[in-house]
Amino acid sequence: TTARVCACSWHIIPHSDWYLCCMFCFQAPRKRAASTSAVATLATPAGATINAADKGKAVPAKPPSSAGHTPMDRFTCGAKSTPLPGFPGFTPPVTALRDNGTPNAKLGLFRTGSRTSEDGDCKHESMDVDRSGSGRLNQVGADSTPGGATPGVSSYSAGTPLVSTPDSAAKAALQGALDMTPGAEGTRAEPQIMLGVVASVGSEAARFAARMAERFPFLHPDRIKDKAGKRPDDPDYNPRTLLIPNAAAWFKDKKVTEAQQQWWSFKSDNFDSVLLFKVGKFYEMFEMDAFVGVDVLGLQFMKGEQPHAGFPEAAYHLMAEQLARAGYRVIVVEQTETPEQLKARNAARKPGQKMINVVDRQAVAVLSRGTLMDPEMVSAHPDAAYVLAVVEVHDASYGHDAPFIGVCALDTAAGQMLLGSWRDDEVRLKLRTQLTGLRPVEVVLPRRGSDAMTAVTSRLCRCGGSRGPAPALNELPASCADAGAAVEALSQYFPEDGKLPAVLQQLHQQYKASSSSEAAPDNSEASSSHADKVAEAGLAAFGLMVQFLKDNMLDKALLPNAKYEELCDGASGNDEPVAMELNGAALEGLEILENALGGTQGSLLGLLDHCTTPFGRRRLRRWLTRPLYRIQDIERRQDAVEDLVGEGATAVSSARRALAGCSDLERCIARLGASVAGRACSNNGSEGSGFGREAANVVLYEDVVKKRVKVLVSAMKDLRALQEALEAFSKASLHSELLVALTEASRWSDFETKLDELQQAAEWDRAEREGVVRPSKAGVDPAYDEAKAAVEQADKELEDYLKQVRRELDCRAIKYISLNKESHVLEVPDDSCRVPSSYSLVGHRKGFKRYSSDELKELVVVRQQREEQREKVEAGCLQ
């Protein structure tokens, strides 16, 4: 034979790579059985592993996670147990291998089996793989066979248990899976399909199995379609959406409540995602999402026949981050209407319109591994988490063996975007280099079946490099990877005089020149054609990233404020490169970023990393992957190092002390910038309602404004620490050209002026205590000044009314008091005067009576409205 099966990872390894398998398996940090020949472990949807050495006993396993892949995953390029993308199965199945060895996971439909042991006890185990004749793992569900039908699964009808009945054509494939099932000798398994529910004895999820099978016929692999009515075997099938045939009739037949109908409307638009559905002060997870909550978050199923779990609003950041880092795409659905607002909306409805019984809700945020921005979610992970969009452009003169590659990498938390494009070779060496250096957590590619990307590039991107877990996969229509669409997007996100960041400006000018010029008649314009294709690939990758950000509701918040940098200098070949690109083999072989076991101890990064700040560590990592290339640049850096360890040693110590307590300032500023951009979009009346959960129309019970003020105050302190560090260097006697230019007073004069103005604009110590920023003087925030003046005018009108009442009743002892929910009530002494009959008695105490009037009530309402407007302005004051 030409291959063997690894007893550790159950991967089929060619004989030529067998020595590599042995080497990496023994380095793997995982527990091994005493007899490796007996180890044959398969992941089960029930969250347990079945081991042949354990005689069929179930061993608890960890919740699904992208971590823990064996080192042999680097050779299989796809057989990783990374949950999603695709239908969020209640425990994500092993990712399948498809036509070209790339991961495929659309439906979480699991094969389960029951077997009888030798002593007659019924044992249950779950199987989520089907080992066909090719020896590859295939997921049970759509895309397993042409047409989306699953081998051995009969057509489904409502009310019938969903049990597979293998036909003659599928027996061989099913038998392969049964033969691979660890178990006692002489036992057999009856394969069974349940709609995401593992029917295992003692499992709490088993009680929902019959209901799931009877209630959701449109989830069956023989019937499932996207919203456009396309089946999984269609090249344009969109796994993100779900078609509910005749939804109105189904809702009525199954007696689905209005709130549940609202949930299904969001779920049908985000079928491959987990919904956090806000109900009051809790985030609820229903149906298939509840299984994810139980398996990943450790929640408990609530009582009732419907799968249902949830957690309070206070645990949002912890739970949402845990889901995203486990590989799930999370949709946050918030209430954007209070019960009082719903009541007013129903009161204002037109005659004949049906009364609405549920408050309005909107999807306000999309969370995944690469789109986490909240400080509570990223503070424990200082390294950059890149989302990488990759596009391939072909030229007939070069052929498919030398395509042009366009790459756009985005660090969402830091607001950093890297753009690069080049002509690669047949093994995509330069692309491998970028993947190894960036280590993306998510990749964005054109959808398979569109011929927009070759199998070599597609497989490499899905692996995400040679080490570590595979990145999460996002597939978008190939039409999004279009340079022309990217050019149109530039005018949308950079409308001010067409001013673009330098790297985008260069690509745009080159692409515009190539579009307006005629085709060259011969090869005299070969260099120009090369540059045109480089520009086209770079803009196409940017366009793909723009669409990804649109889908994740981050485009307006990030694109105008991002820091744009060039990924690879001189990629077009026309300029001398500034930095040297180390390929993946060099980065790994020289242990630049990490050692052979995946840690930093002993690596070059681990040796040199004495950075005080997280953003300094990220910059150092970037420098190590791109060493300087030009001699003059190397000499300038050496001169700077000489100054830092010599004349500037005292300044270095002072700067380190000043920055020691500094938070991740880069991410903090990026987050504040995104928040301001989101609110600006809302104020301008454009699509959207602000940025994420901080939008003004979102109903939250936690004090979000106070948290945002604390972040702003923390940023102010960090900026002041940065100013102290700069002052320390300004006092040192420096000779290095680099350091002199960096610490030159004129370079930072505007920064210091703006910082001083901001420092004097408000009482920041008081703002940190109270959670509200109030300008210290007029003219700082015109909107606040106007709202404050309106409240003062309302107070004056109330005071004038009190003086009028005193004159009319000829009693100077009358005064205002607050009573229950009433802020202004007249308190009149007994027997001191006669009160008009138009006044209404609202209370009394010994020697005094309390009155109100229609005019007073109107004045109080006006003041309350103006006070609410002032508080609303305060929430965004100086932010």
Secondary structure, 3 states (H helix, E strand, C coil): CCEEECCCCCCEEEHHHHHHHHHHHHHCCCCCCCCHHHCCCEECCCCEEECHHHCCCEEECCCCCCCCCCCCHHHHCCCCCCCCCCCCCCCCCCCEECCCCCEECCCCCEEEEEEECCCCCEEEEEECEEECCCCCEEECCCCCCHHHCCCCCCCCCCCCCCCCCCCCCCHHHHHHHHHCCCCCCCCCCEEEEECCCCCCCCCHHHHHHHHHHHHCHHHCCCCCCCCCCCCCCCCCCCCCCCCCCCHHHHHHHCCCCHHHHHHHHHHHHCCCCEEEEEECCEEEEEHHHHHHHHHHHCCCCCCCCCCEEEEEHHHHHHHHHHHHHCCCCEEEEEECCCHHHHHHHHHCCCCCCCCCCCCCEEEEEEECCCCCCCHHHHCCCCCCCEEEEEEEECCCCCCCCCCEEEEEEEECCCCEEEEEEEECCCCCHHHHHHHHHHCCCEEEEECCCCCCCCHHHHHHHHHCCCCCCCCEEEEECHHHCCHHHHHHHHHHHCCCCCCCCHHHHHHHHHHHHHHHCCCCCCHHHHHHHHHHHHHHHHHHHHHHHHHHHHHCCCHHHHCCCCEEEECCCCCCCCCCCCECCCCHHHHHHCCCCCCCCCCCCCCHHHHHCCCCCHHHHHHHHHHHHCCECCHHHHHHHHHHHHHHHCCCHHHHHHHHHHHCCCCCHHHHHHHHHHHHHHHHHHHCCCCCCCCHHHCCCCCCCCCHHHHHHHHHHHHHHHHHHHHHHHHHHHCCCCCCHHHHHHHCHHHHHHHHHHHHHHHHHECHHHHHHHCCCCECCCCCCHHHHHHHHHHHHHHHHHHHHHHHHHHHHCCCCCEEEEECCEEEEEEEECCCCCCCCCCEEEEEECCEEEEECHHHHHHHHHHHHHHHHHHHHHHCCCC
